[in-house]
Amino acid sequence: MQVLENLLHSKGYVYYTREDPATNVVEEVFFCHPKSYTYWRTFPHVMMIDATYKMNMYRIPFVQIVGVTSTHHTFCIAHAFITKEREENYLWVIQKLKEMLDKCMEPRVIITDRDLALMNACKQVFPDASRCLCRWHISENISKHCKASFSNSDWNIFRHMWTTLCESSSEDIYQYNYNKLYEQLTKDKR
């Protein structure tokens, strides 16, 4: 842990740690690159947050927080290692994220997967932000639960129509694409 803290400090990262009060063992680490700190304060409008735990050797949740610039480019805002994917752990991470804004505008939109602990923590810290589900996670869920009931050609037609719906450029076009998809699914008795 000492090596990580020395590295974060020497490279000028904004970082916080949280220890277990009974054992003084570090349980959470939050860190943000200096350039990411500037980007976050400049472009706080949209925030995407997700955690994974299968990709690191310690099998502990790694939280990645991503923002979007005014030119629709993404950038990493911050990262955190947490002990558990619980509301209390996410709450600490998101509070640190908010502290970094230091009276700047807060996010208007927060995109997550359907992790209820994460969604509740976001709601507590940023109550006025719209909360949306990640399109990739929705599409993965649709594939997981529906693909087996389609033939290959029908699945390809459905995926094309779903993608067209998701990429609708206006509310009217969305409604049109939604109706087309609904009609197709109804016609196929799905």
N, C-alpha and C positions, 0 to 999 in steps of 0.2 A: 504494500500500500504506500509505503514511504517513497518508493521509486516513482510510482505514478504521480503522487503529489509533487515531488521535485520536478518531474517532467512538465506537468501542467503549469507550475509556477514559473519555471525557466522559460517556457514558450509564451507566457503572458495570457494564458487562458483564464477566463472567469470560471471559477469552480467552487463548489460547496460539497461538504461531506456531512453525513448525519450518522451519529454513533448511537449504539444501544446504551442507554444511561446506566444499566446494571453492569455491563461488561466492558464498556468503552471500546467495543469492536465496531469498526466502520461498517454500516449496513447499506448506505446509499452514497453514490458519488454522482454529482451533476457537473457537467463541464461544457464550456462553450468557447470556441475559437474567437480570438479578438475581432477578426473580420466578420464572423457570423454575428457577433454582438452588435456591430454597426449595422449590418443588414437587417437584423431583427428589429432594431429601433427605427429603421427607415421604412421597413415594409412589414408592419405587424398585422396586416389585414386578414391574411389567411394562414392557418396553422394546421398542419397534418401531423398526427402523432400515432405511433404504433410501437409495439414491443415484440421482441422475439427472444427466445431463450435457447433454441436448438442450435444456434450458430456459433456459440462460444464454448470454449473448453470447460468453463466452470458451470455451464448450464444454468446461469442466472439470467433473469430478464434484462435485456438491453433495450433501452427506450431510445428511439430516434424521433426527433422533432424537426419537421421541415417547413419552410416558408415559401412564399411565392412573390416574386418581384412584380413590378408594374408592367414588365415586358413578358410576363408569364414564364419566367425561368424559375426553377426551384433552387433552393439553397438549404444547407443544413443549418438549423438554428442552434441546436444543442443535442447532447446525448446524456444518458444516465444509465448507471447500473443500479438496479434495485433488488432487494431480497425476494420480494413476492409481488405478484400482479394483483395487489389489493388496493382498494380505494385510498387508504391512508398513505401508501407508498406513492401512488400517482399524485395525490394531493400535494405531497411535499415537492415533487418534481415540478408540478404546474405552478405552485406558489413561487418557486425559485425563478421560473420562467417569467412570471409576472413582475417579480422584483426587478428583473433586468430592464423592464420597460421604463421604470422610474418616471412615472407621470406622462409617458407617451401614450398614444392611442392604443387601445386594446384590440385584440382580434375581433373581426366581425363574423368570421366563419371558422369553425373547427371541424376537421374531418378526421374520423376515427374508424376503426373496425367496430364490431358490435360488442366490445368488451364493456360490460355495464359498470365495472369499477372505474374504468378510465372515463367513461361518459359522465358518471356522477361527479367525479373529481373536476372535470372540465366545467360542468354546470355550476359547481360551487365557486370556482375561482373566476370564471368568466361567464356570469349569468346572462349577460345581454347578447352573447355571441350565438349565431345560428349554428346548430350542430348537425352535421351531415354524415352519412355513412360513405365509406370509400367505395367507389365504383368497382375497383378491382376485387375487393372482398365480396361485394354483392355478386359479381360475375362468377367468382370461384364457387360461391355457395349455390348458385343456379346450376353450374356444371356438376357439382357434387351430388345434388339432389334430383336433378331432372334429366341429365344426359342419357341415362340408361333407358328412359322411356321413349327416346327418339331413334329413328333409323339414322344412319350417317348423313344421308342427303337432307332429311328433315332437320337434323341438328344444325347442319351448315346454313340452311335457310333461316332457322330461328336465330342463330348467332348473328347472322348478317342483319336481320331485322332488329335484334336487340342492340347491336352496336349503332345502327342508324338512329334508333330511339335515343340512346345515351348521348349521341353527338349532335342532337337537334340544336340549332342555333337560336331558336326563339321559342316562346311558349306556344305560339300557334303551330309551328312546325313540329314541336314535341307532341302536341295533341293529335295532329294528323298522323304522325308515325305511331303513336300509341294506338290509335283507332285501327290502323292497318295491321299492327301486330295482334291486337285483340281479335279482329275479324279472322285472321289466319288461324289463331289458336282455337277459336270457336268453331270454324269450319272443320278443323282437324279433330274436333271433340276433345280438346285438351283443357 
